[in-house]
Amino acid sequence: MISLRQHIFSLVAVFVALAVGIAAGSTVVRGPLLDSTRARLESAEQNIELERAENDALAAELAQLDAWEVDGPDQLLEGRYAGGSVLMVVAGDVDKDVVDGVIRSVRASAGTFLGEVRLASEVFDPEEAARLGEVLGTDGTDGTDPAVMFGVTVGNLITTVSGQLGERGSTRSDEVIRAAFGDFEDAGLVDLVQLNSSEVDVSDLDVVVLTDRNLVQDPARVLDGVVAVSEPTGADITVMVAEVGRVLQDNENPVPSFVGTIRGDGRLRDEIGTVDNAETILGWVALVLGLEVAQGGAVDHYGFRDGADRPIPPRVP
């Protein structure tokens, strides 16, 4: 018969054996395991340092590009767009620095900037459809989308401006533009900015449509009608669409790319040139040079995002 003392000795032996096993195992495993963990940690720290260095380099490059924004257009574009005339249509709250950069680039290239027609943010808002329809004289009962109708009307007014400027020869473009868009301006649907009050002679009108993926509402329904002025209608109008393609860090729901829509449409791709990086001086340069080559009938797509043909146009002989 096994005594209590033997039971105790047996249990003590089991625990001693377990302790010895744990101690021996930890001695054998701990070294390689810790060495492997340390190696991985050191590798991760090296990768982090490399990423930080690369981010610092990219930030420095971006700062250099930003520094080019002031004097770059004068240095790169002087005389490249002589004789050209631009009317710019801005979709809502596009960043002011971007708008100013495009205008500065057109002027630096010896092109004539006729003015900016800024479309109010409300025209893109579905909740403002009733008010928009009231101004346009439609209640929507016929199935017409007021936003689409507004865009088509803006396009027709641009055609009217182009025709009148071409017929009158040397004239003040601000008077023609205000006469065309005055009712919409009075209704608060457009804002006419930096109109050219000098005497200008415009034979061919180029239209730059400037939009942004960070707008609150998708501008496509309106802009579809605006860019339709590129279709053969008897008016000699060239349209280029420039887009701020960089999505802001806190923007979790950017609007769809209007440039991407044009590039993905076989007919529009052949009719309307695009620029996908209008937030940078590289985009402004590509836009103006694109207008230059468009004078010879070329339509291309510039930048680096999906559907781009090349960063900038080739040199015109």
C-alpha positions as CSV (number, residue, x, y, z in Angstrom):
1,M,0.0,0.0,0.0
2,I,1.3,3.4,-1.0
3,S,1.8,5.8,1.8
4,L,1.0,9.6,2.0
5,R,4.7,10.3,2.1
6,Q,5.3,8.4,-1.2
7,H,2.4,10.5,-2.8
8,I,4.1,13.7,-1.6
9,F,7.5,12.6,-2.9
10,S,5.9,11.7,-6.3
11,L,4.3,15.1,-6.7
12,V,7.4,16.9,-5.7
13,A,9.4,14.9,-8.3
14,V,6.9,15.8,-11.0
15,F,7.1,19.5,-10.2
16,V,10.9,19.4,-10.0
17,A,11.0,17.7,-13.4
18,L,8.7,20.3,-14.8
19,A,10.8,23.1,-13.5
20,V,14.0,21.5,-14.8
21,G,12.3,21.1,-18.2
22,I,11.2,24.7,-18.4
23,A,14.6,26.0,-17.3
24,A,16.3,23.8,-19.9
25,G,13.9,24.7,-22.7
26,S,14.2,28.4,-22.0
27,T,17.9,28.2,-22.1
28,V,17.9,26.4,-25.4
29,V,15.1,28.4,-27.1
30,R,15.5,31.9,-25.6
31,G,18.8,32.6,-27.3
32,P,17.7,32.0,-31.0
33,L,14.2,33.4,-30.4
34,L,15.5,36.6,-28.9
35,D,18.1,36.9,-31.6
36,S,15.5,36.5,-34.3
37,T,13.2,39.1,-32.7
38,R,16.0,41.6,-32.3
39,A,17.0,41.1,-36.0
40,R,13.5,41.7,-37.2
41,L,13.1,44.8,-35.0
42,E,16.4,46.2,-36.3
43,S,15.3,45.6,-39.9
44,A,11.9,47.3,-39.2
45,E,13.7,50.3,-37.7
46,Q,16.0,50.5,-40.8
47,N,13.0,50.4,-43.1
48,I,11.3,53.2,-41.1
49,E,14.4,55.3,-41.4
50,L,14.5,54.7,-45.2
51,E,10.8,55.7,-45.5
52,R,11.4,58.8,-43.4
53,A,14.4,59.8,-45.6
54,E,12.3,59.2,-48.8
55,N,9.4,61.2,-47.4
56,D,11.8,64.1,-46.6
57,A,13.2,64.0,-50.1
58,L,9.7,64.0,-51.6
59,A,8.7,66.9,-49.3
60,A,11.8,68.8,-50.5
61,E,10.9,68.2,-54.1
62,L,7.4,69.3,-53.5
63,A,8.6,72.5,-51.8
64,Q,10.8,73.2,-54.8
65,L,7.9,72.8,-57.2
66,D,5.9,75.2,-54.9
67,A,8.7,77.7,-55.1
68,W,8.5,77.5,-58.9
69,E,4.9,78.6,-59.0
70,V,5.6,82.4,-58.8
71,D,8.4,82.8,-61.4
72,G,8.2,79.5,-63.3
73,P,5.4,80.5,-65.7
74,D,7.3,83.6,-66.9
75,Q,10.5,81.5,-67.4
76,L,8.9,78.5,-69.1
77,L,6.0,79.9,-71.1
78,E,7.0,83.3,-72.5
79,G,5.5,83.9,-75.9
80,R,4.3,80.2,-76.3
81,Y,0.6,81.0,-76.6
82,A,0.7,84.4,-78.5
83,G,-2.5,85.2,-80.2
84,G,-4.6,82.8,-78.1
85,S,-7.6,83.9,-76.1
86,V,-8.9,82.0,-73.0
87,L,-12.3,82.1,-71.2
88,M,-12.1,80.1,-68.0
89,V,-15.0,78.3,-66.5
90,V,-14.4,77.3,-62.8
91,A,-16.5,74.7,-61.1
92,G,-17.4,76.0,-57.6
93,D,-14.8,76.2,-54.9
94,V,-11.7,75.2,-56.8
95,D,-8.6,76.3,-54.7
96,K,-7.8,80.0,-55.3
97,D,-4.1,79.3,-55.7
98,V,-4.8,76.9,-58.5
99,V,-7.1,79.4,-60.3
100,D,-4.5,82.1,-59.9
101,G,-1.7,79.8,-61.2
102,V,-3.6,79.0,-64.4
103,I,-4.4,82.7,-65.0
104,R,-0.8,83.7,-64.3
105,S,0.4,81.0,-66.7
106,V,-1.9,82.1,-69.6
107,R,-0.8,85.7,-69.2
108,A,2.9,84.7,-69.0
109,S,2.5,82.9,-72.3
110,A,1.4,86.1,-74.1
111,G,-2.2,84.7,-74.3
112,T,-5.2,86.9,-73.7
113,F,-7.1,86.0,-70.6
114,L,-10.7,87.2,-71.2
115,G,-12.0,86.4,-67.7
116,E,-13.3,83.8,-65.3
117,V,-16.9,82.5,-65.2
118,R,-17.1,80.9,-61.7
119,L,-20.1,78.6,-61.4
120,A,-21.7,78.8,-57.9
121,S,-21.4,75.7,-55.7
122,E,-25.3,75.6,-55.5
123,V,-25.7,74.7,-59.1
124,F,-24.1,71.3,-58.4
125,D,-26.3,70.6,-55.3
126,P,-29.3,68.3,-55.9
127,E,-31.1,70.0,-53.0
128,E,-31.0,73.3,-54.9
129,A,-32.6,71.8,-58.0
130,A,-35.9,73.6,-57.4
131,R,-34.3,77.0,-57.2
132,L,-32.1,76.3,-60.2
133,G,-35.1,75.2,-62.2
134,E,-37.0,78.4,-61.2
135,V,-34.2,80.6,-62.6
136,L,-34.2,78.5,-65.8
137,G,-37.9,78.5,-66.1
138,T,-38.5,74.8,-65.6
139,D,-40.2,72.9,-62.8
140,G,-38.7,69.6,-63.7
141,T,-42.1,68.0,-64.5
142,D,-40.9,67.2,-68.0
143,G,-38.1,65.1,-66.6
144,T,-35.4,67.7,-67.3
145,D,-32.6,67.8,-64.8
146,P,-32.1,71.5,-64.0
147,A,-28.3,71.0,-63.5
148,V,-28.0,69.4,-66.9
149,M,-30.1,72.2,-68.4
150,F,-27.9,74.8,-66.7
151,G,-24.7,73.3,-68.1
152,V,-26.1,73.2,-71.6
153,T,-27.2,76.8,-71.2
154,V,-23.8,77.9,-70.1
155,G,-22.3,76.1,-73.1
156,N,-24.7,78.0,-75.4
157,L,-23.8,81.3,-73.8
158,I,-20.1,80.6,-74.4
159,T,-20.9,79.9,-78.1
160,T,-22.8,83.2,-78.2
161,V,-19.7,85.0,-76.6
162,S,-17.4,83.4,-79.1
163,G,-19.6,84.4,-82.1
164,Q,-20.0,88.0,-81.0
165,L,-16.3,88.4,-80.2
166,G,-15.4,87.0,-83.7
167,E,-17.9,89.3,-85.5
168,R,-17.0,92.5,-83.7
169,G,-13.3,92.5,-84.2
170,S,-11.5,94.6,-81.7
171,T,-13.9,95.0,-78.7
172,R,-14.1,94.9,-75.0
173,S,-14.7,91.3,-74.0
174,D,-16.0,92.1,-70.6
175,E,-19.0,93.8,-72.1
176,V,-19.8,90.8,-74.2
177,I,-19.4,88.4,-71.3
178,R,-21.5,90.4,-68.9
179,A,-24.2,90.8,-71.5
180,A,-24.3,87.0,-72.0
181,F,-24.1,85.9,-68.3
182,G,-25.6,89.0,-66.6
183,D,-28.9,87.3,-65.7
184,F,-27.1,84.3,-64.2
185,E,-24.8,86.6,-62.3
186,D,-27.8,88.6,-60.9
187,A,-29.4,85.3,-59.8
188,G,-26.2,84.3,-57.9
189,L,-25.5,81.3,-60.1
190,V,-22.3,82.6,-61.6
191,D,-19.6,85.1,-60.5
192,L,-17.8,87.0,-63.3
193,V,-14.2,87.6,-62.1
194,Q,-11.2,89.4,-63.6
195,L,-12.9,90.2,-66.8
196,N,-10.6,91.8,-69.4
197,S,-11.7,95.4,-70.0
198,S,-9.2,96.2,-72.7
199,E,-9.8,96.1,-76.4
200,V,-9.2,92.6,-77.7
201,D,-9.4,91.0,-81.1
202,V,-10.6,87.4,-80.7
203,S,-10.9,85.2,-83.8
204,D,-10.7,81.8,-82.0
205,L,-11.9,81.2,-78.5
206,D,-10.3,78.6,-76.2
207,V,-12.3,77.5,-73.1
208,V,-10.5,76.1,-70.0
209,V,-12.8,74.2,-67.6
210,L,-11.2,74.0,-64.2
211,T,-12.5,71.5,-61.7
212,D,-11.4,69.7,-58.5
213,R,-11.9,66.2,-57.0
214,N,-12.3,67.8,-53.6
215,L,-15.5,69.6,-54.4
216,V,-18.4,68.9,-52.1
217,Q,-20.8,67.9,-55.0
218,D,-20.0,66.1,-58.2
219,P,-19.9,68.7,-61.0
220,A,-20.2,66.3,-63.9
221,R,-24.0,66.8,-64.6
222,V,-23.3,70.6,-65.2
223,L,-19.9,70.3,-66.9
224,D,-21.1,67.8,-69.4
225,G,-23.2,70.5,-71.0
226,V,-20.4,73.1,-70.8
227,V,-17.8,70.9,-72.6
228,A,-20.3,70.1,-75.3
229,V,-19.3,73.4,-77.0
230,S,-16.4,71.4,-78.4
231,E,-18.8,69.6,-80.7
232,P,-18.9,70.9,-84.3
233,T,-21.5,73.6,-84.1
234,G,-20.1,76.2,-86.5
235,A,-18.3,77.9,-83.6
236,D,-14.5,77.5,-83.6
237,I,-14.0,76.7,-79.9
238,T,-11.3,74.6,-78.3
239,V,-12.0,73.1,-74.9
240,M,-9.5,71.8,-72.4
241,V,-10.4,70.4,-69.0
242,A,-7.9,70.8,-66.1
243,E,-8.5,69.0,-62.8
244,V,-7.0,69.1,-59.3
245,G,-6.4,65.4,-59.1
246,R,-4.7,65.3,-55.7
247,V,-7.3,64.3,-53.1
248,L,-6.9,66.0,-49.7
249,Q,-5.8,63.8,-46.8
250,D,-9.0,64.3,-44.8
251,N,-11.2,63.8,-47.9
252,E,-12.7,60.3,-47.5
253,N,-15.2,60.7,-50.3
254,P,-13.7,62.6,-53.3
255,V,-16.0,63.3,-56.3
256,P,-15.4,61.1,-59.3
257,S,-12.7,62.3,-61.7
258,F,-14.3,64.4,-64.5
259,V,-11.0,64.1,-66.4
260,G,-11.2,60.3,-66.0
261,T,-14.7,60.3,-67.5
262,I,-13.6,62.2,-70.5
263,R,-10.6,60.0,-71.0
264,G,-12.8,56.9,-70.8
265,D,-15.3,58.1,-73.4
266,G,-14.1,57.4,-77.0
267,R,-15.8,60.4,-78.6
268,L,-14.9,62.9,-75.9
269,R,-11.3,61.7,-75.6
270,D,-10.9,62.7,-79.3
271,E,-12.5,66.1,-78.9
272,I,-11.4,67.5,-75.5
273,G,-7.8,67.7,-74.1
274,T,-7.3,67.2,-70.4
275,V,-4.8,67.9,-67.7
276,D,-5.0,65.8,-64.5
277,N,-2.5,67.7,-62.2
278,A,-3.8,71.2,-62.2
279,E,-2.7,71.6,-58.6
280,T,1.0,72.0,-59.7
281,I,3.0,74.2,-62.0
282,L,3.6,71.1,-64.1
283,G,-0.1,71.0,-64.8
284,W,-0.3,74.7,-65.6
285,V,2.6,74.4,-68.1
286,A,1.0,71.4,-69.7
287,L,-2.3,73.2,-70.0
288,V,-0.9,76.2,-71.7
289,L,1.3,74.2,-74.0
290,G,-1.7,72.0,-74.7
291,L,-3.7,75.1,-75.9
292,E,-0.7,75.9,-78.1
293,V,-0.7,72.5,-79.8
294,A,-4.5,72.6,-80.0
295,Q,-4.2,75.6,-82.3
296,G,-2.8,73.1,-84.8
297,G,-5.7,70.7,-84.2
298,A,-4.0,68.3,-81.8
299,V,-6.0,66.8,-78.9
300,D,-4.0,65.1,-76.1
301,H,-4.2,64.2,-72.4
302,Y,-1.4,65.3,-70.1
303,G,-0.3,64.5,-66.6
304,F,0.5,61.1,-64.9
305,R,-2.8,59.7,-63.8
306,D,-4.9,57.0,-65.6
307,G,-5.4,57.7,-69.3
308,A,-2.6,60.3,-69.7
309,D,-0.7,60.3,-73.0
310,R,2.3,62.2,-71.8
311,P,3.4,64.6,-69.1
312,I,3.5,67.7,-71.4
313,P,2.9,68.3,-75.1
314,P,5.8,68.0,-77.5
315,R,7.5,71.1,-78.8
316,V,5.6,72.8,-81.6
317,P,8.0,73.3,-84.6
